[in-house]
């Protein structure tokens, strides 16, 4: 379930990025939709980082890389 939330937040951030590009290219100079898109993307990315940190802290996400398994 946690991986689905992470994927959803990631794709939402990508959609906001695409919307920001569209607003940058098509909107008039006095429009605030680009700034609103940026604010939304920042909030989504902060939530994404918080969910990932929570996933590692709770043990729901683990490091599967070979170099992460080496213990001294």
Secondary structure, 3 states (H helix, E strand, C coil): CHHHHHHHHHHHHHHHHHHHHHHHHHCCCCCCHHHHHHHHHHHHHHHHHHHHHHHHHHCCCCCCCHHHHCCC
